[in-house]
Amino acid sequence: MVSFAIATYREQPWYHALLLGSACALVSLLLITGNATTSQPIQDHLTADKLAMLAQVLPQNYYDNDPLSETLELHSDSLVGPAVLMLARKNGELSACAMQLSTAGWGGVMQIIMAIKPNGELLGVRIISHKETPGLADKIEREKSDWITSFDGKSLINVSTKGWAVKKDGGEFDQFTGATITPRSVVRGIHQGLLLFQQWQKNQPPEATHHTQKNPIVEVHS
């Protein structure tokens, strides 16, 4: 009699709904618990990766703030999406800036990070990611070639507008044999980044270099 009653309610719609609801609740609980225990380590890992990449172009002795938390977006028609400007401060004053931007290469979008002194000179440039041809165009990577270091110390002042191009186009920068498009894209992206930084500086009131404040979005159309 008891087994018959059990078999009967197991055939009821509410019984199957209860089982499904319980299973969903259990899965949700497990997902919430898993997310709570892994989200912070993941975030910490991402932050560490960003700081490691930042350190390649912007030495720690240039700042005592957290540039990753003091950022703004800059826009240029020549870039893929907005550039992110990170402000580095020493004793409350602007000491340098790092900029992460994306530009179109031969194989796809390339992500670049570069650091700039307040006088507009480049401290360093690195390629964060790219999809260029291995063994041919990947000399943009610091591990493969020192080509990327040729931008150190360059600025809009000591390199003319025409000079911001590869030598094949009449500029100052070397290209790679059989792969001109990739270095051409990198040069163009860095030049646009410097133009954005210059325009942003012009829009800043004098006190902006002495304390943190909200900054306007800058757009460069070219």
Z-matrix of the N, CA and C atoms (Angstrom, degrees):
N
C 1 1.467
C 2 1.529 1 110.70
N 3 1.356 2 114.38 1 -42.69
C 4 1.456 3 120.07 2 -179.94
C 5 1.525 4 110.24 3 -65.78
N 6 1.362 5 115.83 4 -45.31
C 7 1.459 6 119.87 5 179.93
C 8 1.516 7 111.43 6 -62.87
N 9 1.309 8 116.66 7 -33.43
C 10 1.470 9 121.09 8 177.82
C 11 1.523 10 110.25 9 -66.39
N 12 1.361 11 117.05 10 -40.73
C 13 1.468 12 121.16 11 -179.90
C 14 1.518 13 110.82 12 -65.70
N 15 1.381 14 115.38 13 -40.16
C 16 1.469 15 119.38 14 179.11
C 17 1.521 16 110.55 15 -63.99
N 18 1.339 17 115.30 16 -45.15
C 19 1.456 18 120.04 17 179.58
C 20 1.526 19 110.90 18 -61.96
N 21 1.336 20 116.44 19 -34.55
C 22 1.465 21 120.79 20 -178.63
C 23 1.517 22 111.52 21 -67.62
N 24 1.373 23 118.23 22 -48.71
C 25 1.467 24 117.85 23 -176.56
C 26 1.531 25 111.98 24 -73.63
N 27 1.342 26 115.79 25 -20.57
C 28 1.460 27 117.88 26 176.22
C 29 1.527 28 111.54 27 -69.95
N 30 1.291 29 115.49 28 -19.44
C 31 1.459 30 120.21 29 179.10
C 32 1.520 31 112.20 30 -88.82
N 33 1.352 32 116.08 31 -4.98
C 34 1.459 33 119.59 32 -177.54
C 35 1.534 34 110.75 33 -79.22
N 36 1.326 35 118.60 34 144.61
C 37 1.467 36 122.00 35 179.60
C 38 1.525 37 112.99 36 -58.31
N 39 1.366 38 116.46 37 -38.56
C 40 1.454 39 119.15 38 -177.42
C 41 1.529 40 111.87 39 -64.06
N 42 1.356 41 115.95 40 -28.47
C 43 1.462 42 119.76 41 -179.38
C 44 1.527 43 110.27 42 -67.67
N 45 1.343 44 115.95 43 -44.80
C 46 1.461 45 120.12 44 179.18
C 47 1.533 46 111.11 45 -67.56
N 48 1.341 47 116.02 46 -35.70
C 49 1.467 48 119.69 47 176.74
C 50 1.520 49 110.81 48 -64.71
N 51 1.328 50 115.73 49 -38.79
C 52 1.468 51 120.63 50 178.54
C 53 1.526 52 111.13 51 -64.42
N 54 1.346 53 116.02 52 -43.35
C 55 1.460 54 119.84 53 178.60
C 56 1.532 55 111.08 54 -62.29
N 57 1.337 56 116.19 55 -44.63
C 58 1.454 57 120.87 56 -179.25
C 59 1.529 58 111.19 57 -64.14
N 60 1.339 59 114.20 58 -42.95
C 61 1.460 60 118.67 59 179.36
C 62 1.519 61 111.77 60 -63.53
N 63 1.324 62 115.99 61 -40.72
C 64 1.470 63 119.98 62 179.32
C 65 1.532 64 110.95 63 -64.80
N 66 1.335 65 115.75 64 -41.84
C 67 1.464 66 120.03 65 179.16
C 68 1.525 67 110.82 66 -63.45
N 69 1.323 68 116.66 67 -42.72
C 70 1.465 69 120.50 68 179.33
C 71 1.529 70 111.26 69 -64.34
N 72 1.338 71 115.32 70 -40.78
C 73 1.467 72 119.37 71 179.15
C 74 1.523 73 111.23 72 -63.54
N 75 1.344 74 115.70 73 -40.58
C 76 1.461 75 119.82 74 179.51
C 77 1.528 76 111.17 75 -65.30
N 78 1.344 77 116.14 76 -44.35
C 79 1.462 78 119.94 77 178.79
C 80 1.524 79 110.90 78 -62.53
N 81 1.331 80 116.43 79 -42.53
C 82 1.465 81 120.83 80 179.47
C 83 1.527 82 110.93 81 -61.60
N 84 1.331 83 115.44 82 -42.95
C 85 1.461 84 120.22 83 179.13
C 86 1.524 85 111.20 84 -61.59
N 87 1.334 86 116.01 85 -42.16
C 88 1.458 87 120.08 86 179.27
C 89 1.532 88 111.38 87 -65.75
N 90 1.347 89 116.69 88 -39.84
C 91 1.460 90 120.56 89 179.20
C 92 1.522 91 111.27 90 -65.54
N 93 1.331 92 115.69 91 -43.59
C 94 1.470 93 120.04 92 179.62
C 95 1.521 94 110.53 93 -62.67
N 96 1.337 95 115.34 94 -43.52
C 97 1.464 96 119.96 95 179.96
C 98 1.529 97 110.63 96 -64.41
N 99 1.335 98 115.70 97 -44.25
C 100 1.459 99 119.49 98 179.97
C 101 1.509 100 112.15 99 -64.04
N 102 1.332 101 116.62 100 -41.18
C 103 1.462 102 120.43 101 179.68
C 104 1.520 103 111.48 102 -64.93
N 105 1.349 104 115.08 103 -39.68
C 106 1.464 105 119.79 104 -178.82
C 107 1.520 106 111.57 105 -65.27
N 108 1.330 107 116.65 106 -33.90
C 109 1.466 108 120.28 107 -176.44
C 110 1.527 109 113.10 108 -86.53
N 111 1.346 110 117.34 109 -18.48
C 112 1.471 111 119.35 110 -176.72
C 113 1.517 112 114.16 111 -110.84
N 114 1.335 113 119.12 112 -20.14
C 115 1.462 114 120.80 113 -174.63
C 116 1.524 115 112.07 114 -63.06
N 117 1.330 116 117.88 115 -41.89
C 118 1.459 117 119.95 116 -179.26
C 119 1.523 118 112.40 117 -67.93
N 120 1.357 119 118.72 118 -46.00
C 121 1.474 120 118.11 119 175.71
C 122 1.526 121 112.93 120 -59.31
N 123 1.336 122 116.91 121 -37.98
C 124 1.465 123 120.08 122 178.32
C 125 1.526 124 110.43 123 -64.54
N 126 1.332 125 115.98 124 -44.54
C 127 1.458 126 120.74 125 179.31
C 128 1.531 127 110.67 126 -63.08
N 129 1.329 128 115.98 127 -41.30
C 130 1.465 129 120.42 128 178.24
C 131 1.528 130 110.97 129 -62.43
N 132 1.336 131 116.08 130 -39.30
C 133 1.469 132 120.64 131 179.46
C 134 1.527 133 110.68 132 -66.07
N 135 1.338 134 117.22 133 -42.62
C 136 1.460 135 121.15 134 179.07
C 137 1.524 136 110.60 135 -63.69
N 138 1.334 137 116.34 136 -40.84
C 139 1.460 138 120.53 137 178.67
C 140 1.521 139 110.74 138 -63.98
N 141 1.329 140 116.32 139 -42.07
C 142 1.462 141 120.68 140 178.88
C 143 1.526 142 110.89 141 -62.77
N 144 1.333 143 116.94 142 -39.73
C 145 1.470 144 120.76 143 177.99
C 146 1.528 145 110.89 144 -63.28
N 147 1.331 146 116.48 145 -42.61
C 148 1.461 147 120.55 146 179.80
C 149 1.532 148 111.15 147 -64.80
N 150 1.339 149 116.17 148 -41.13
C 151 1.459 150 120.12 149 179.57
C 152 1.530 151 110.83 150 -66.27
N 153 1.337 152 116.26 151 -37.80
C 154 1.461 153 120.40 152 178.86
C 155 1.524 154 110.63 153 -64.88
N 156 1.329 155 117.15 154 -42.07
C 157 1.457 156 120.62 155 178.17
C 158 1.525 157 110.43 156 -68.20
N 159 1.326 158 116.69 157 -39.80
C 160 1.461 159 121.24 158 178.99
C 161 1.529 160 110.54 159 -61.75
N 162 1.341 161 116.27 160 -38.98
C 163 1.465 162 121.04 161 -177.84
C 164 1.521 163 112.29 162 -64.21
N 165 1.325 164 118.16 163 -22.83
C 166 1.466 165 120.88 164 179.66
C 167 1.524 166 112.73 165 -70.91
N 168 1.328 167 116.07 166 -23.55
C 169 1.470 168 118.98 167 -178.83
C 170 1.526 169 112.83 168 -117.45
N 171 1.338 170 116.57 169 -21.90
C 172 1.465 171 120.88 170 -176.57
C 173 1.527 172 109.80 171 -129.11
N 174 1.333 173 118.06 172 99.81
C 175 1.463 174 121.01 173 -179.21
C 176 1.527 175 112.65 174 -58.15
N 177 1.317 176 116.35 175 146.59
C 178 1.454 177 122.23 176 -177.62
C 179 1.530 178 112.32 177 -59.29
N 180 1.330 179 117.65 178 -30.84
C 181 1.460 180 119.33 179 -176.77
C 182 1.528 181 113.09 180 -71.38
N 183 1.335 182 117.04 181 -2.64
C 184 1.456 183 120.42 182 176.93
C 185 1.528 184 112.98 183 -84.48
N 186 1.314 185 117.99 184 -13.26
C 187 1.467 186 118.74 185 -175.50
C 188 1.522 187 112.39 186 -150.53
N 189 1.341 188 114.43 187 155.33
C 190 1.460 189 121.17 188 173.88
C 191 1.531 190 111.39 189 -126.95
N 192 1.341 191 116.27 190 8.35
C 193 1.467 192 120.80 191 173.96
C 194 1.525 193 108.91 192 -101.25
N 195 1.311 194 116.64 193 -168.03
C 196 1.469 195 121.75 194 175.88
C 197 1.528 196 108.12 195 -112.18
N 198 1.324 197 118.79 196 96.00
C 199 1.470 198 120.61 197 -178.10
C 200 1.519 199 113.60 198 -59.40
N 201 1.335 200 117.54 199 -26.23
C 202 1.457 201 120.23 200 -178.55
C 203 1.525 202 112.31 201 -70.20
N 204 1.322 203 116.57 202 -19.38
C 205 1.464 204 119.60 203 -179.21
C 206 1.523 205 112.11 204 -102.33
N 207 1.326 206 117.04 205 -1.72
C 208 1.461 207 121.11 206 178.77
C 209 1.527 208 107.89 207 -122.75
N 210 1.319 209 115.43 208 83.55
C 211 1.464 210 120.55 209 -172.60
C 212 1.520 211 111.35 210 -129.83
N 213 1.330 212 115.19 211 162.92
C 214 1.457 213 121.26 212 173.38
C 215 1.519 214 108.44 213 -152.48
N 216 1.310 215 116.79 214 163.10
C 217 1.457 216 122.28 215 -178.34
C 218 1.523 217 110.95 216 -101.56
N 219 1.317 218 114.85 217 139.28
C 220 1.454 219 122.27 218 174.96
C 221 1.531 220 108.06 219 -123.29
N 222 1.311 221 117.17 220 143.17
C 223 1.460 222 120.53 221 -173.61
C 224 1.527 223 112.28 222 -121.79
N 225 1.321 224 114.88 223 136.02
C 226 1.457 225 121.65 224 176.38
C 227 1.520 226 109.06 225 -139.27
N 228 1.318 227 116.82 226 139.17
C 229 1.459 228 121.05 227 178.41
C 230 1.529 229 111.85 228 -65.10
N 231 1.331 230 116.70 229 -21.17
C 232 1.464 231 120.87 230 -176.34
C 233 1.518 232 113.41 231 -88.87
N 234 1.323 233 118.27 232 -3.46
C 235 1.450 234 122.13 233 -179.28
C 236 1.525 235 110.50 234 -109.31
N 237 1.322 236 115.63 235 161.57
C 238 1.465 237 121.13 236 176.58
C 239 1.525 238 107.65 237 -91.91
N 240 1.316 239 116.49 238 100.42
C 241 1.452 240 120.25 239 -178.53
C 242 1.521 241 111.66 240 79.41
N 243 1.327 242 117.00 241 177.65
C 244 1.460 243 120.92 242 -178.28
C 245 1.529 244 112.07 243 -73.59
N 246 1.320 245 115.40 244 150.31
C 247 1.460 246 121.22 245 171.17
C 248 1.529 247 107.69 246 -90.25
N 249 1.319 248 116.24 247 148.10
C 250 1.463 249 120.99 248 179.16
C 251 1.526 250 108.33 249 -109.05
N 252 1.323 251 115.77 250 120.85
C 253 1.460 252 121.71 251 178.92
C 254 1.518 253 108.58 252 -99.79
N 255 1.330 254 116.19 253 127.30
C 256 1.467 255 122.36 254 178.88
C 257 1.517 256 108.79 255 -111.53
N 258 1.319 257 116.59 256 123.58
C 259 1.457 258 121.22 257 -174.19
C 260 1.526 259 110.95 258 -92.05
N 261 1.328 260 116.14 259 125.79
C 262 1.461 261 121.76 260 177.51
C 263 1.531 262 108.37 261 -105.34
N 264 1.325 263 115.52 262 131.46
C 265 1.462 264 119.97 263 -177.58
C 266 1.518 265 110.61 264 -127.23
N 267 1.297 266 115.96 265 144.01
C 268 1.457 267 123.29 266 175.86
C 269 1.522 268 107.48 267 -124.79
N 270 1.332 269 116.20 268 119.94
C 271 1.466 270 121.06 269 -177.31
C 272 1.527 271 111.61 270 54.65
N 273 1.334 272 115.77 271 36.18
C 274 1.456 273 120.99 272 176.44
C 275 1.513 274 115.28 273 86.92
N 276 1.335 275 118.31 274 -10.00
C 277 1.452 276 120.66 275 -178.39
C 278 1.525 277 111.03 276 -104.96
N 279 1.319 278 115.97 277 146.91
C 280 1.457 279 120.89 278 178.98
C 281 1.530 280 109.48 279 -64.46
N 282 1.327 281 116.31 280 120.80
C 283 1.464 282 120.93 281 -178.04
C 284 1.529 283 112.29 282 -109.90
N 285 1.314 284 116.54 283 -23.86
C 286 1.467 285 122.10 284 179.26
C 287 1.520 286 107.98 285 -173.66
N 288 1.322 287 115.30 286 172.34
C 289 1.458 288 121.40 287 174.29
C 290 1.527 289 108.62 288 -137.67
N 291 1.299 290 115.90 289 146.59
C 292 1.461 291 120.86 290 170.53
C 293 1.523 292 107.16 291 -112.09
N 294 1.319 293 116.01 292 145.37
C 295 1.462 294 119.99 293 -179.58
C 296 1.525 295 109.22 294 -133.10
N 297 1.320 296 114.87 295 131.04
C 298 1.465 297 120.80 296 173.42
C 299 1.520 298 108.05 297 -109.98
N 300 1.329 299 115.92 298 127.82
C 301 1.455 300 119.78 299 -177.34
C 302 1.526 301 110.16 300 -142.78
N 303 1.328 302 115.85 301 165.72
C 304 1.462 303 121.95 302 179.45
C 305 1.521 304 109.55 303 -125.59
N 306 1.330 305 115.49 304 137.32
C 307 1.458 306 120.95 305 178.93
C 308 1.529 307 108.86 306 -136.65
N 309 1.312 308 116.35 307 153.57
C 310 1.465 309 121.19 308 -177.23
C 311 1.521 310 110.72 309 -80.46
N 312 1.333 311 116.50 310 126.24
C 313 1.454 312 121.66 311 175.96
C 314 1.518 313 110.99 312 -107.81
N 315 1.338 314 116.75 313 -164.51
C 316 1.456 315 121.50 314 178.73
C 317 1.522 316 111.40 315 -70.14
N 318 1.323 317 116.88 316 -43.99
C 319 1.457 318 120.51 317 -175.89
C 320 1.510 319 114.92 318 -94.50
N 321 1.311 320 117.58 319 -8.63
C 322 1.458 321 121.25 320 -177.60
C 323 1.508 322 110.59 321 152.55
N 324 1.320 323 115.37 322 -160.34
C 325 1.463 324 120.96 323 -176.92
C 326 1.523 325 110.71 324 -76.70
N 327 1.323 326 115.87 325 134.51
C 328 1.459 327 122.00 326 173.81
C 329 1.527 328 108.95 327 -109.43
N 330 1.322 329 115.67 328 136.30
C 331 1.455 330 120.61 329 176.27
C 332 1.521 331 109.48 330 -103.91
N 333 1.309 332 114.97 331 130.38
C 334 1.462 333 122.21 332 -176.20
C 335 1.523 334 109.68 333 -122.47
N 336 1.322 335 116.65 334 141.85
C 337 1.458 336 120.71 335 170.11
C 338 1.521 337 107.66 336 -123.61
N 339 1.319 338 115.97 337 137.16
C 340 1.455 339 119.85 338 179.65
C 341 1.521 340 109.79 339 -144.89
N 342 1.325 341 115.86 340 152.39
C 343 1.453 342 121.49 341 179.03
C 344 1.519 343 109.06 342 -115.44
N 345 1.325 344 115.97 343 141.54
C 346 1.460 345 121.97 344 -173.42
C 347 1.525 346 109.78 345 -131.04
N 348 1.313 347 116.71 346 133.40
C 349 1.457 348 121.37 347 174.22
C 350 1.534 349 109.41 348 -75.28
N 351 1.318 350 118.22 349 159.71
C 352 1.469 351 119.77 350 177.49
C 353 1.530 352 113.62 351 -57.13
N 354 1.341 353 117.51 352 -25.72
C 355 1.468 354 119.51 353 178.71
C 356 1.525 355 112.86 354 -82.72
N 357 1.351 356 116.46 355 3.37
C 358 1.459 357 121.22 356 176.08
C 359 1.512 358 115.04 357 92.76
N 360 1.336 359 118.34 358 -0.72
C 361 1.463 360 120.73 359 178.79
C 362 1.519 361 111.01 360 -81.10
N 363 1.318 362 115.01 361 142.24
C 364 1.462 363 120.42 362 178.14
C 365 1.526 364 110.66 363 -77.82
N 366 1.328 365 115.41 364 128.39
C 367 1.459 366 121.16 365 173.88
C 368 1.521 367 110.78 366 -81.74
N 369 1.322 368 116.52 367 -36.26
C 370 1.448 369 121.16 368 -179.26
C 371 1.509 370 110.83 369 -178.54
N 372 1.321 371 115.72 370 159.70
C 373 1.464 372 122.71 371 179.23
C 374 1.526 373 108.26 372 -139.35
N 375 1.311 374 116.45 373 139.94
C 376 1.458 375 121.54 374 175.07
C 377 1.534 376 109.41 375 -140.64
N 378 1.320 377 115.38 376 153.00
C 379 1.459 378 121.79 377 175.15
C 380 1.530 379 107.66 378 -94.53
N 381 1.314 380 116.97 379 119.81
C 382 1.467 381 121.28 380 -179.70
C 383 1.519 382 110.60 381 -77.89
N 384 1.323 383 116.46 382 -46.45
C 385 1.469 384 120.61 383 -179.73
C 386 1.524 385 109.13 384 -155.72
N 387 1.337 386 115.55 385 153.97
C 388 1.458 387 120.23 386 178.30
C 389 1.531 388 108.73 387 -162.51
N 390 1.346 389 115.97 388 169.67
C 391 1.461 390 122.28 389 178.41
C 392 1.526 391 109.94 390 -128.70
N 393 1.328 392 115.33 391 31.48
C 394 1.453 393 119.93 392 -178.43
C 395 1.532 394 111.02 393 -77.49
N 396 1.321 395 116.48 394 165.34
C 397 1.459 396 122.58 395 -173.93
C 398 1.532 397 111.93 396 -65.11
N 399 1.334 398 117.82 397 120.31
C 400 1.470 399 120.28 398 178.03
C 401 1.524 400 111.48 399 -62.01
N 402 1.335 401 116.04 400 141.37
C 403 1.451 402 120.84 401 177.84
C 404 1.509 403 114.67 402 79.51
N 405 1.326 404 117.52 403 -6.39
C 406 1.459 405 121.05 404 -177.86
C 407 1.530 406 111.17 405 -128.58
N 408 1.324 407 115.19 406 -56.70
C 409 1.466 408 119.60 407 -177.51
C 410 1.522 409 113.20 408 -106.12
N 411 1.328 410 117.76 409 -1.05
C 412 1.460 411 119.00 410 -177.50
C 413 1.527 412 113.12 411 -82.24
N 414 1.350 413 116.93 412 11.73
C 415 1.460 414 120.13 413 175.02
C 416 1.525 415 111.63 414 -70.04
N 417 1.312 416 116.70 415 -3.78
C 418 1.466 417 120.38 416 173.93
C 419 1.528 418 110.26 417 -71.93
N 420 1.332 419 117.65 418 -16.89
C 421 1.458 420 121.33 419 177.92
C 422 1.525 421 109.65 420 -77.92
N 423 1.313 422 116.48 421 137.57
C 424 1.466 423 120.25 422 -179.84
C 425 1.521 424 111.07 423 -62.90
N 426 1.326 425 117.65 424 -30.90
C 427 1.461 426 121.11 425 -179.57
C 428 1.521 427 112.43 426 -69.50
N 429 1.328 428 116.88 427 -22.22
C 430 1.463 429 121.09 428 -176.90
C 431 1.531 430 112.80 429 -99.25
N 432 1.317 431 117.06 430 -25.35
C 433 1.461 432 121.00 431 -174.84
C 434 1.527 433 109.22 432 -162.84
N 435 1.334 434 115.84 433 158.65
C 436 1.469 435 119.60 434 176.20
C 437 1.532 436 111.03 435 -94.58
N 438 1.341 437 117.25 436 13.87
C 439 1.466 438 121.58 437 -178.46
C 440 1.521 439 111.85 438 -55.76
N 441 1.309 440 116.90 439 -41.90
C 442 1.468 441 121.18 440 -175.48
C 443 1.526 442 111.19 441 -64.11
N 444 1.335 443 117.99 442 -23.51
C 445 1.463 444 120.07 443 -179.50
C 446 1.523 445 112.04 444 -77.55
N 447 1.331 446 117.27 445 -7.51
C 448 1.466 447 119.95 446 178.75
C 449 1.526 448 111.62 447 -67.52
N 450 1.331 449 117.26 448 -12.12
C 451 1.462 450 120.72 449 179.01
C 452 1.529 451 112.32 450 -87.34
N 453 1.325 452 117.25 451 -12.91
C 454 1.466 453 120.23 452 -178.69
C 455 1.530 454 110.20 453 -58.26
N 456 1.318 455 115.95 454 129.86
C 457 1.465 456 120.81 455 178.65
C 458 1.513 457 114.90 456 82.96
N 459 1.333 458 117.57 457 -5.72
C 460 1.463 459 120.40 458 -179.98
C 461 1.535 460 109.84 459 -79.75
N 462 1.331 461 114.84 460 154.23
C 463 1.464 462 120.44 461 179.77
C 464 1.522 463 108.98 462 -155.01
N 465 1.331 464 115.57 463 178.31
C 466 1.458 465 120.18 464 176.60
C 467 1.522 466 111.38 465 -74.18
N 468 1.337 467 115.64 466 -12.57
C 469 1.463 468 119.85 467 -179.67
C 470 1.525 469 111.25 468 -89.18
N 471 1.340 470 116.91 469 -46.28
C 472 1.464 471 118.39 470 -175.60
C 473 1.530 472 113.66 471 -90.65
N 474 1.330 473 116.99 472 -1.12
C 475 1.468 474 121.57 473 172.08
C 476 1.530 475 107.24 474 -127.50
N 477 1.314 476 117.33 475 125.39
C 478 1.463 477 120.62 476 -178.71
C 479 1.532 478 110.55 477 -69.35
N 480 1.309 479 115.70 478 165.88
C 481 1.464 480 120.26 479 177.90
C 482 1.531 481 110.40 480 -57.53
N 483 1.328 482 116.50 481 -42.90
C 484 1.464 483 120.68 482 178.22
C 485 1.528 484 111.22 483 -66.70
N 486 1.329 485 116.34 484 -29.36
C 487 1.454 486 120.44 485 -178.34
C 488 1.515 487 113.83 486 -70.15
N 489 1.336 488 116.49 487 -19.30
C 490 1.470 489 119.63 488 179.06
C 491 1.519 490 109.99 489 -81.24
N 492 1.329 491 114.25 490 68.42
C 493 1.464 492 122.96 491 178.66
C 494 1.522 493 106.89 492 -162.30
N 495 1.317 494 115.78 493 167.46
C 496 1.473 495 118.72 494 175.64
C 497 1.520 496 108.68 495 -76.42
N 498 1.335 497 116.09 496 160.85
C 499 1.463 498 120.76 497 -175.71
C 500 1.533 499 112.42 498 -60.40
N 501 1.323 500 116.25 499 -31.15
C 502 1.466 501 119.72 500 178.58
C 503 1.524 502 111.63 501 -61.80
N 504 1.354 503 115.41 502 -27.52
C 505 1.464 504 120.97 503 179.57
C 506 1.524 505 111.74 504 -100.06
N 507 1.340 506 117.00 505 11.69
C 508 1.459 507 120.54 506 178.66
C 509 1.514 508 114.00 507 91.42
N 510 1.340 509 117.20 508 9.97
C 511 1.457 510 120.84 509 -178.72
C 512 1.513 511 113.39 510 -94.93
N 513 1.342 512 115.87 511 -166.07
C 514 1.462 513 121.80 512 -174.85
C 515 1.525 514 114.23 513 -98.79
N 516 1.316 515 118.10 514 -11.73
C 517 1.455 516 119.97 515 -169.04
C 518 1.532 517 112.20 516 -104.81
N 519 1.330 518 114.82 517 140.16
C 520 1.459 519 120.95 518 -179.67
C 521 1.520 520 111.68 519 -65.93
N 522 1.315 521 116.22 520 150.22
C 523 1.462 522 121.58 521 169.55
C 524 1.519 523 108.00 522 -110.57
N 525 1.331 524 116.58 523 172.32
C 526 1.464 525 120.66 524 179.16
C 527 1.527 526 109.11 525 -99.74
N 528 1.306 527 115.90 526 143.89
C 529 1.463 528 120.27 527 177.47
C 530 1.531 529 110.31 528 -60.58
N 531 1.316 530 116.21 529 120.65
C 532 1.452 531 121.18 530 179.14
C 533 1.513 532 114.58 531 80.05
N 534 1.326 533 117.13 532 4.58
C 535 1.477 534 119.68 533 -178.91
C 536 1.520 535 109.09 534 -149.24
N 537 1.305 536 116.11 535 74.25
C 538 1.463 537 120.55 536 -178.38
C 539 1.525 538 112.29 537 -84.71
N 540 1.323 539 116.88 538 -31.97
C 541 1.462 540 120.36 539 -174.01
C 542 1.523 541 111.65 540 -62.45
N 543 1.327 542 117.08 541 -40.26
C 544 1.467 543 120.00 542 -176.95
C 545 1.528 544 112.31 543 -63.21
N 546 1.346 545 120.34 544 -55.70
C 547 1.462 546 119.05 545 178.28
C 548 1.528 547 112.63 546 -63.34
N 549 1.322 548 116.57 547 -32.01
C 550 1.462 549 120.25 548 177.03
C 551 1.539 550 109.77 549 -61.06
N 552 1.315 551 116.52 550 -42.10
C 553 1.462 552 120.98 551 179.98
C 554 1.522 553 111.54 552 -67.45
N 555 1.334 554 116.38 553 -39.30
C 556 1.466 555 119.83 554 179.20
C 557 1.517 556 110.27 555 -65.03
N 558 1.325 557 117.11 556 -45.86
C 559 1.465 558 120.87 557 179.23
C 560 1.532 559 110.15 558 -59.64
N 561 1.321 560 115.59 559 -44.81
C 562 1.466 561 119.64 560 -179.87
C 563 1.525 562 111.23 561 -62.26
N 564 1.325 563 116.66 562 -41.87
C 565 1.456 564 120.19 563 -179.60
C 566 1.517 565 112.17 564 -65.04
N 567 1.327 566 117.02 565 -43.28
C 568 1.468 567 120.90 566 179.37
C 569 1.523 568 110.56 567 -64.88
N 570 1.332 569 116.57 568 -41.49
C 571 1.461 570 120.67 569 178.13
C 572 1.522 571 110.83 570 -60.32
N 573 1.325 572 116.66 571 -44.69
C 574 1.462 573 120.11 572 178.56
C 575 1.523 574 110.93 573 -63.39
N 576 1.334 575 116.81 574 -37.75
C 577 1.460 576 120.17 575 177.57
C 578 1.520 577 111.71 576 -62.00
N 579 1.328 578 117.27 577 -41.65
C 580 1.459 579 120.62 578 178.00
C 581 1.527 580 111.78 579 -66.63
N 582 1.330 581 116.37 580 -37.50
C 583 1.468 582 119.85 581 176.72
C 584 1.527 583 110.99 582 -64.25
N 585 1.323 584 116.06 583 -40.46
C 586 1.463 585 120.12 584 177.65
C 587 1.526 586 110.80 585 -62.94
N 588 1.326 587 116.03 586 -44.43
C 589 1.464 588 120.41 587 179.93
C 590 1.523 589 110.39 588 -62.47
N 591 1.320 590 116.79 589 -43.74
C 592 1.461 591 120.53 590 179.03
C 593 1.527 592 111.35 591 -60.60
N 594 1.337 593 116.62 592 -44.12
C 595 1.456 594 120.75 593 -179.73
C 596 1.514 595 110.77 594 -66.00
N 597 1.339 596 116.63 595 -39.76
C 598 1.466 597 120.38 596 178.29
C 599 1.527 598 110.23 597 -61.94
N 600 1.327 599 116.93 598 -44.20
C 601 1.460 600 120.27 599 179.23
C 602 1.525 601 111.36 600 -58.76
N 603 1.323 602 117.34 601 -41.75
C 604 1.462 603 121.25 602 -178.81
C 605 1.524 604 111.43 603 -63.13
N 606 1.330 605 117.31 604 -28.04
C 607 1.462 606 121.35 605 -177.83
C 608 1.519 607 112.99 606 -87.01
N 609 1.336 608 117.65 607 -2.09
C 610 1.458 609 120.30 608 -176.97
C 611 1.519 610 111.59 609 -91.49
N 612 1.346 611 117.98 610 133.10
C 613 1.459 612 120.36 611 172.35
C 614 1.524 613 109.24 612 -68.67
N 615 1.310 614 119.37 613 157.15
C 616 1.466 615 122.15 614 -176.74
C 617 1.522 616 114.00 615 -52.58
N 618 1.339 617 117.93 616 -38.00
C 619 1.460 618 120.36 617 -176.79
C 620 1.515 619 112.92 618 -72.70
N 621 1.331 620 118.36 619 -10.18
C 622 1.468 621 120.87 620 -177.27
C 623 1.513 622 112.08 621 -65.49
N 624 1.331 623 118.13 622 -23.06
C 625 1.457 624 120.70 623 -179.74
C 626 1.524 625 112.29 624 -82.32
N 627 1.345 626 117.07 625 -4.22
C 628 1.466 627 119.62 626 -174.88
C 629 1.517 628 113.69 627 -110.68
N 630 1.324 629 118.00 628 -11.82
C 631 1.459 630 118.96 629 178.01
C 632 1.516 631 109.87 630 -157.81
N 633 1.319 632 114.81 631 162.77
C 634 1.461 633 120.43 632 -179.35
C 635 1.515 634 110.19 633 -74.19
N 636 1.324 635 117.26 634 133.57
C 637 1.443 636 121.08 635 175.07
C 638 1.525 637 108.30 636 -152.53
N 639 1.322 638 115.93 637 163.99
C 640 1.449 639 119.92 638 178.13
C 641 1.527 640 108.55 639 -70.78
N 642 1.318 641 116.28 640 136.83
C 643 1.451 642 122.03 641 -176.70
C 644 1.526 643 109.85 642 -115.12
N 645 1.337 644 117.07 643 146.12
C 646 1.464 645 119.71 644 -179.74
C 647 1.519 646 111.77 645 -72.46
N 648 1.319 647 116.37 646 155.11
C 649 1.459 648 120.95 647 172.45
C 650 1.527 649 107.64 648 -75.19
N 651 1.312 650 115.06 649 131.94
C 652 1.460 651 120.82 650 -178.40
C 653 1.516 652 109.09 651 -106.26
N 654 1.309 653 117.76 652 136.73
C 655 1.447 654 122.00 653 177.09
C 656 1.522 655 109.86 654 -122.59
N 657 1.313 656 115.62 655 133.46
C 658 1.459 657 121.17 656 175.82
C 659 1.515 658 107.80 657 -118.21
N 660 1.294 659 117.48 658 122.76
C 661 1.483 660 121.50 659 -178.84
C 662 1.516 661 108.72 660 -107.08
N 663 1.323 662 115.03 661 121.99
C 664 1.465 663 118.58 662 -179.87
C 665 1.516 664 110.21 663 -147.94
